Amino acid sequence: EAFSELIGVQTREAFRVFEALDNDGNGRIDGMELMLTLTLWCCATWEEKITLLFTCFDFNQKGMLRFPELVLLVTLSARVADRFATPPAWARNPQALREVAAAAFGGNVPRAHEGLRLDAFMQWFN
């Protein structure tokens, strides 16, 4: 209801848009869910999308993604994919998603101070 008022439309379409953006089904649109969904669906090039995702998930703004940040990115990406397609079963398994993130670090969970720079993230993402 609040979403319909915010966008100025109270139709079935507004409800469908809200449902599509509420990736975890909790009745709220999380800022990260919204950003990730819009980034993945926008008309930007993949390089632009990857750069934007990297920047948004680099929470400490040190020019690198740490393991927890990458796990969050992978987890939210799986949720977004689940709203628009049928992902593989492993995409719903938190441990499997951690392993996907660990693969970016050569299969090992890195130390807290280690991270992926943008060029390594782009190479891994592709």
Backbone as JSON Lines, residues from 0, in Angstrom:
{"i":0,"aa":"E","n":[0.82,-1.19,0.0],"ca":[0.0,0.0,0.0],"c":[0.87,1.26,0.0]}
{"i":1,"aa":"A","n":[1.86,1.29,0.88],"ca":[2.76,2.45,0.93],"c":[3.54,2.58,-0.37]}
{"i":2,"aa":"F","n":[3.91,1.45,-0.95],"ca":[4.62,1.46,-2.22],"c":[3.74,2.06,-3.31]}
{"i":3,"aa":"S","n":[2.48,1.67,-3.37],"ca":[1.56,2.2,-4.36],"c":[1.42,3.72,-4.22]}
{"i":4,"aa":"E","n":[1.34,4.19,-2.98],"ca":[1.23,5.62,-2.75],"c":[2.52,6.33,-3.18]}
{"i":5,"aa":"L","n":[3.66,5.72,-2.9],"ca":[4.95,6.32,-3.23],"c":[5.11,6.51,-4.74]}
{"i":6,"aa":"I","n":[4.72,5.49,-5.52],"ca":[4.88,5.62,-6.96],"c":[3.66,6.24,-7.63]}
{"i":7,"aa":"G","n":[2.62,6.5,-6.85],"ca":[1.45,7.19,-7.37],"c":[0.52,6.34,-8.21]}
{"i":8,"aa":"V","n":[0.63,5.03,-8.06],"ca":[-0.21,4.11,-8.83],"c":[-0.73,3.04,-7.89]}
{"i":9,"aa":"Q","n":[-2.02,2.8,-7.92],"ca":[-2.58,1.74,-7.09],"c":[-3.27,0.72,-7.99]}
{"i":10,"aa":"T","n":[-2.47,-0.08,-8.6],"ca":[-2.99,-1.09,-9.52],"c":[-2.34,-2.44,-9.22]}
{"i":11,"aa":"R","n":[-2.81,-3.43,-9.92],"ca":[-2.24,-4.76,-9.81],"c":[-0.78,-4.77,-10.25]}
{"i":12,"aa":"E","n":[-0.46,-3.92,-11.24],"ca":[0.91,-3.84,-11.73],"c":[1.86,-3.34,-10.64]}
{"i":13,"aa":"A","n":[1.4,-2.34,-9.87],"ca":[2.22,-1.84,-8.77],"c":[2.5,-2.95,-7.76]}
{"i":14,"aa":"F","n":[1.5,-3.76,-7.48],"ca":[1.68,-4.88,-6.56],"c":[2.69,-5.88,-7.12]}
{"i":15,"aa":"R","n":[2.61,-6.15,-8.41],"ca":[3.57,-7.08,-9.05],"c":[4.99,-6.54,-9.0]}
{"i":16,"aa":"V","n":[5.15,-5.24,-9.25],"ca":[6.48,-4.63,-9.17],"c":[7.02,-4.76,-7.75]}
{"i":17,"aa":"F","n":[6.16,-4.46,-6.77],"ca":[6.59,-4.57,-5.38],"c":[7.03,-6.0,-5.07]}
{"i":18,"aa":"E","n":[6.24,-6.97,-5.46],"ca":[6.59,-8.38,-5.21],"c":[7.92,-8.75,-5.86]}
{"i":19,"aa":"A","n":[8.14,-8.25,-7.08],"ca":[9.39,-8.55,-7.78],"c":[10.59,-7.94,-7.06]}
{"i":20,"aa":"L","n":[10.41,-6.79,-6.44],"ca":[11.51,-6.12,-5.75],"c":[11.71,-6.63,-4.33]}
{"i":21,"aa":"D","n":[10.7,-7.24,-3.74],"ca":[10.79,-7.8,-2.39],"c":[11.37,-9.21,-2.5]}
{"i":22,"aa":"N","n":[12.67,-9.3,-2.71],"ca":[13.31,-10.57,-3.03],"c":[13.23,-11.61,-1.92]}
{"i":23,"aa":"D","n":[13.22,-11.18,-0.66],"ca":[13.17,-12.17,0.4],"c":[11.76,-12.41,0.93]}
{"i":24,"aa":"G","n":[10.77,-11.74,0.32],"ca":[9.37,-11.99,0.67],"c":[8.95,-11.52,2.05]}
{"i":25,"aa":"N","n":[9.68,-10.56,2.62],"ca":[9.35,-10.12,3.97],"c":[8.36,-8.94,4.0]}
{"i":26,"aa":"G","n":[7.85,-8.54,2.84],"ca":[6.89,-7.45,2.78],"c":[7.51,-6.08,2.78]}
{"i":27,"aa":"R","n":[8.82,-6.04,2.65],"ca":[9.56,-4.78,2.59],"c":[10.56,-4.84,1.44]}
{"i":28,"aa":"I","n":[10.85,-3.69,0.89],"ca":[11.89,-3.64,-0.14],"c":[13.16,-3.13,0.52]}
{"i":29,"aa":"D","n":[14.09,-4.01,0.69],"ca":[15.38,-3.68,1.26],"c":[16.18,-2.85,0.25]}
{"i":30,"aa":"G","n":[16.91,-1.88,0.73],"ca":[17.7,-1.03,-0.16],"c":[18.69,-1.81,-1.0]}
{"i":31,"aa":"M","n":[19.32,-2.81,-0.41],"ca":[20.28,-3.63,-1.17],"c":[19.56,-4.48,-2.21]}
{"i":32,"aa":"E","n":[18.39,-5.01,-1.86],"ca":[17.6,-5.78,-2.83],"c":[17.24,-4.91,-4.03]}
{"i":33,"aa":"L","n":[16.78,-3.7,-3.73],"ca":[16.38,-2.77,-4.79],"c":[17.56,-2.41,-5.67]}
{"i":34,"aa":"M","n":[18.68,-2.05,-5.06],"ca":[19.86,-1.67,-5.82],"c":[20.34,-2.81,-6.7]}
{"i":35,"aa":"L","n":[20.4,-4.0,-6.14],"ca":[20.88,-5.16,-6.89],"c":[19.94,-5.49,-8.04]}
{"i":36,"aa":"T","n":[18.66,-5.5,-7.79],"ca":[17.68,-5.81,-8.83],"c":[17.75,-4.79,-9.96]}
{"i":37,"aa":"L","n":[17.75,-3.52,-9.61],"ca":[17.79,-2.48,-10.64],"c":[19.1,-2.5,-11.41]}
{"i":38,"aa":"T","n":[20.19,-2.79,-10.72],"ca":[21.49,-2.87,-11.4],"c":[21.5,-4.01,-12.4]}
{"i":39,"aa":"L","n":[21.01,-5.17,-11.99],"ca":[21.04,-6.32,-12.89],"c":[20.08,-6.16,-14.07]}
{"i":40,"aa":"W","n":[18.99,-5.42,-13.89],"ca":[18.0,-5.27,-14.95],"c":[18.15,-4.0,-15.78]}
{"i":41,"aa":"C","n":[19.06,-3.11,-15.39],"ca":[19.2,-1.86,-16.15],"c":[19.89,-2.11,-17.49]}
{"i":42,"aa":"C","n":[19.91,-1.11,-18.32],"ca":[20.45,-1.22,-19.68],"c":[21.95,-0.98,-19.76]}
{"i":43,"aa":"A","n":[22.63,-0.88,-18.63],"ca":[24.08,-0.66,-18.63],"c":[24.8,-1.89,-19.18]}
{"i":44,"aa":"T","n":[26.05,-1.7,-19.57],"ca":[26.86,-2.83,-20.01],"c":[27.2,-3.69,-18.79]}
{"i":45,"aa":"W","n":[27.64,-4.94,-19.03],"ca":[28.01,-5.8,-17.9],"c":[29.17,-5.19,-17.13]}
{"i":46,"aa":"E","n":[30.11,-4.58,-17.84],"ca":[31.25,-3.96,-17.16],"c":[30.77,-2.84,-16.23]}
{"i":47,"aa":"E","n":[29.82,-2.03,-16.68],"ca":[29.27,-0.97,-15.84],"c":[28.51,-1.55,-14.65]}
{"i":48,"aa":"K","n":[27.74,-2.61,-14.89],"ca":[27.0,-3.25,-13.8],"c":[27.94,-3.84,-12.76]}
{"i":49,"aa":"I","n":[28.98,-4.52,-13.22],"ca":[29.94,-5.14,-12.31],"c":[30.65,-4.07,-11.48]}
{"i":50,"aa":"T","n":[31.02,-2.98,-12.13],"ca":[31.69,-1.88,-11.42],"c":[30.76,-1.28,-10.37]}
{"i":51,"aa":"L","n":[29.5,-1.08,-10.72],"ca":[28.54,-0.53,-9.76],"c":[28.34,-1.48,-8.59]}
{"i":52,"aa":"L","n":[28.17,-2.77,-8.86],"ca":[28.0,-3.75,-7.78],"c":[29.22,-3.75,-6.86]}
{"i":53,"aa":"F","n":[30.4,-3.73,-7.47],"ca":[31.64,-3.71,-6.69],"c":[31.65,-2.49,-5.76]}
{"i":54,"aa":"T","n":[31.34,-1.34,-6.31],"ca":[31.35,-0.1,-5.54],"c":[30.33,-0.14,-4.41]}
{"i":55,"aa":"C","n":[29.14,-0.63,-4.69],"ca":[28.08,-0.68,-3.68],"c":[28.38,-1.67,-2.56]}
{"i":56,"aa":"F","n":[29.04,-2.76,-2.87],"ca":[29.31,-3.78,-1.85],"c":[30.67,-3.61,-1.18]}
{"i":57,"aa":"D","n":[31.46,-2.66,-1.62],"ca":[32.72,-2.32,-0.96],"c":[32.4,-1.39,0.2]}
{"i":58,"aa":"F","n":[31.85,-1.95,1.26],"ca":[31.3,-1.17,2.36],"c":[32.32,-0.28,3.04]}
{"i":59,"aa":"N","n":[33.55,-0.75,3.17],"ca":[34.55,0.07,3.86],"c":[35.31,0.99,2.89]}
{"i":60,"aa":"Q","n":[34.94,0.97,1.63],"ca":[35.49,1.85,0.59],"c":[37.02,1.81,0.53]}
{"i":61,"aa":"K","n":[37.55,0.6,0.57],"ca":[39.0,0.42,0.48],"c":[39.44,-0.08,-0.9]}
{"i":62,"aa":"G","n":[38.49,-0.13,-1.84],"ca":[38.85,-0.57,-3.18],"c":[38.97,-2.07,-3.32]}
{"i":63,"aa":"M","n":[38.33,-2.8,-2.39],"ca":[38.34,-4.25,-2.48],"c":[37.12,-4.81,-1.77]}
{"i":64,"aa":"L","n":[36.68,-5.98,-2.25],"ca":[35.58,-6.69,-1.6],"c":[36.18,-7.73,-0.67]}
{"i":65,"aa":"R","n":[35.79,-7.65,0.59],"ca":[36.2,-8.67,1.54],"c":[35.23,-9.85,1.42]}
{"i":66,"aa":"F","n":[35.61,-10.96,1.99],"ca":[34.81,-12.18,1.87],"c":[33.36,-11.99,2.33]}
{"i":67,"aa":"P","n":[33.1,-11.4,3.5],"ca":[31.68,-11.23,3.91],"c":[30.88,-10.39,2.92]}
{"i":68,"aa":"E","n":[31.51,-9.38,2.34],"ca":[30.83,-8.54,1.36],"c":[30.49,-9.34,0.11]}
{"i":69,"aa":"L","n":[31.42,-10.18,-0.31],"ca":[31.18,-11.0,-1.49],"c":[30.12,-12.06,-1.22]}
{"i":70,"aa":"V","n":[30.12,-12.64,-0.03],"ca":[29.07,-13.6,0.34],"c":[27.7,-12.92,0.29]}
{"i":71,"aa":"L","n":[27.61,-11.71,0.81],"ca":[26.35,-10.98,0.77],"c":[25.92,-10.71,-0.68]}
{"i":72,"aa":"L","n":[26.85,-10.29,-1.51],"ca":[26.55,-10.05,-2.92],"c":[26.06,-11.32,-3.61]}
{"i":73,"aa":"V","n":[26.74,-12.43,-3.39],"ca":[26.34,-13.7,-3.99],"c":[24.97,-14.14,-3.48]}
{"i":74,"aa":"T","n":[24.75,-14.0,-2.19],"ca":[23.47,-14.42,-1.58],"c":[22.31,-13.58,-2.12]}
{"i":75,"aa":"L","n":[22.48,-12.26,-2.14],"ca":[21.41,-11.4,-2.66],"c":[21.2,-11.63,-4.15]}
{"i":76,"aa":"S","n":[22.26,-11.89,-4.89],"ca":[22.12,-12.19,-6.32],"c":[21.31,-13.45,-6.54]}
{"i":77,"aa":"A","n":[21.54,-14.45,-5.69],"ca":[20.77,-15.69,-5.79],"c":[19.29,-15.44,-5.5]}
{"i":78,"aa":"R","n":[19.01,-14.58,-4.52],"ca":[17.62,-14.23,-4.21],"c":[16.95,-13.51,-5.38]}
{"i":79,"aa":"V","n":[17.67,-12.58,-5.98],"ca":[17.13,-11.86,-7.13],"c":[16.87,-12.83,-8.28]}
{"i":80,"aa":"A","n":[17.83,-13.69,-8.55],"ca":[17.66,-14.68,-9.63],"c":[16.47,-15.58,-9.37]}
{"i":81,"aa":"D","n":[16.26,-15.92,-8.11],"ca":[15.15,-16.8,-7.74],"c":[13.8,-16.15,-8.01]}
{"i":82,"aa":"R","n":[13.74,-14.83,-8.03],"ca":[12.49,-14.13,-8.29],"c":[12.14,-14.12,-9.78]}
{"i":83,"aa":"F","n":[13.14,-14.27,-10.64],"ca":[12.92,-14.11,-12.07],"c":[13.22,-15.36,-12.89]}
{"i":84,"aa":"A","n":[13.79,-16.37,-12.28],"ca":[14.14,-17.59,-13.0],"c":[14.19,-18.74,-11.99]}
{"i":85,"aa":"T","n":[14.42,-19.92,-12.49],"ca":[14.56,-21.09,-11.62],"c":[16.05,-21.4,-11.5]}
{"i":86,"aa":"P","n":[16.65,-20.98,-10.4],"ca":[18.08,-21.23,-10.23],"c":[18.34,-22.68,-9.86]}
{"i":87,"aa":"P","n":[19.58,-23.12,-9.98],"ca":[19.91,-24.48,-9.55],"c":[19.71,-24.62,-8.05]}
{"i":88,"aa":"A","n":[19.53,-25.84,-7.59],"ca":[19.24,-26.1,-6.17],"c":[20.33,-25.56,-5.26]}
{"i":89,"aa":"W","n":[21.59,-25.61,-5.68],"ca":[22.68,-25.14,-4.82],"c":[22.56,-23.64,-4.52]}
{"i":90,"aa":"A","n":[21.85,-22.88,-5.39],"ca":[21.73,-21.44,-5.21],"c":[20.85,-21.08,-4.01]}
{"i":91,"aa":"R","n":[20.18,-22.08,-3.43],"ca":[19.37,-21.85,-2.23],"c":[20.05,-22.38,-0.97]}
{"i":92,"aa":"N","n":[21.28,-22.85,-1.12],"ca":[22.03,-23.43,-0.02],"c":[23.09,-22.42,0.46]}
{"i":93,"aa":"P","n":[22.94,-21.89,1.67],"ca":[23.89,-20.88,2.17],"c":[25.35,-21.33,2.12]}
{"i":94,"aa":"Q","n":[25.61,-22.6,2.44],"ca":[27.0,-23.09,2.41],"c":[27.52,-23.11,0.97]}
{"i":95,"aa":"A","n":[26.69,-23.5,0.03],"ca":[27.1,-23.51,-1.37],"c":[27.39,-22.08,-1.86]}
{"i":96,"aa":"L","n":[26.61,-21.12,-1.4],"ca":[26.84,-19.73,-1.78],"c":[28.15,-19.21,-1.2]}
{"i":97,"aa":"R","n":[28.47,-19.63,0.02],"ca":[29.78,-19.28,0.6],"c":[30.91,-19.88,-0.22]}
{"i":98,"aa":"E","n":[30.71,-21.1,-0.7],"ca":[31.73,-21.75,-1.52],"c":[31.91,-21.03,-2.86]}
{"i":99,"aa":"V","n":[30.81,-20.53,-3.42],"ca":[30.9,-19.74,-4.65],"c":[31.75,-18.51,-4.39]}
{"i":100,"aa":"A","n":[31.49,-17.83,-3.28],"ca":[32.28,-16.64,-2.94],"c":[33.74,-17.01,-2.69]}
{"i":101,"aa":"A","n":[33.96,-18.12,-2.01],"ca":[35.34,-18.56,-1.73],"c":[36.1,-18.87,-3.01]}
{"i":102,"aa":"A","n":[35.38,-19.32,-4.04],"ca":[36.03,-19.63,-5.33],"c":[36.72,-18.39,-5.9]}
{"i":103,"aa":"A","n":[36.2,-17.21,-5.61],"ca":[36.83,-15.98,-6.08],"c":[38.2,-15.78,-5.43]}
{"i":104,"aa":"F","n":[38.4,-16.42,-4.28],"ca":[39.66,-16.33,-3.55],"c":[40.47,-17.63,-3.71]}
{"i":105,"aa":"G","n":[40.25,-18.34,-4.78],"ca":[40.98,-19.57,-5.01],"c":[40.46,-20.75,-4.22]}
{"i":106,"aa":"G","n":[39.22,-20.66,-3.74],"ca":[38.6,-21.77,-3.01],"c":[38.81,-21.71,-1.51]}
{"i":107,"aa":"N","n":[39.55,-20.73,-1.04],"ca":[39.81,-20.61,0.4],"c":[39.14,-19.37,0.95]}
{"i":108,"aa":"V","n":[38.68,-19.47,2.19],"ca":[38.15,-18.29,2.86],"c":[39.35,-17.44,3.26]}
{"i":109,"aa":"P","n":[39.42,-16.22,2.78],"ca":[40.59,-15.37,3.05],"c":[40.59,-14.82,4.47]}
{"i":110,"aa":"R","n":[41.73,-14.29,4.87],"ca":[41.81,-13.61,6.15],"c":[40.99,-12.32,6.08]}
{"i":111,"aa":"A","n":[40.64,-11.79,7.22],"ca":[39.74,-10.64,7.29],"c":[40.24,-9.43,6.51]}
{"i":112,"aa":"H","n":[41.54,-9.22,6.42],"ca":[42.07,-8.03,5.75],"c":[42.25,-8.23,4.24]}
{"i":113,"aa":"E","n":[42.08,-9.44,3.76],"ca":[42.26,-9.71,2.33],"c":[40.97,-9.44,1.57]}
{"i":114,"aa":"G","n":[41.13,-9.07,0.32],"ca":[39.95,-8.8,-0.49],"c":[40.26,-8.87,-1.98]}
{"i":115,"aa":"L","n":[39.22,-8.76,-2.78],"ca":[39.34,-8.76,-4.24],"c":[39.32,-7.33,-4.73]}
{"i":116,"aa":"R","n":[40.25,-6.99,-5.57],"ca":[40.24,-5.69,-6.24],"c":[39.27,-5.79,-7.43]}
{"i":117,"aa":"L","n":[38.91,-4.64,-7.99],"ca":[37.93,-4.6,-9.07],"c":[38.31,-5.48,-10.24]}
{"i":118,"aa":"D","n":[39.57,-5.45,-10.68],"ca":[39.96,-6.26,-11.84],"c":[39.82,-7.75,-11.56]}
{"i":119,"aa":"A","n":[40.16,-8.2,-10.36],"ca":[40.0,-9.62,-10.0],"c":[38.52,-9.98,-9.88]}
{"i":120,"aa":"F","n":[37.72,-9.04,-9.34],"ca":[36.29,-9.26,-9.23],"c":[35.67,-9.41,-10.61]}
{"i":121,"aa":"M","n":[36.06,-8.53,-11.55],"ca":[35.52,-8.62,-12.92],"c":[35.9,-9.94,-13.56]}
{"i":122,"aa":"Q","n":[37.14,-10.35,-13.38],"ca":[37.59,-11.62,-13.95],"c":[36.81,-12.78,-13.36]}
{"i":123,"aa":"W","n":[36.61,-12.78,-12.04],"ca":[35.85,-13.85,-11.38],"c":[34.39,-13.82,-11.82]}
{"i":124,"aa":"F","n":[33.79,-12.62,-11.88],"ca":[32.37,-12.48,-12.2],"c":[32.06,-12.99,-13.61]}
{"i":125,"aa":"N","n":[32.97,-12.72,-14.51],"ca":[32.78,-13.17,-15.89],"c":[33.04,-14.65,-16.01]}
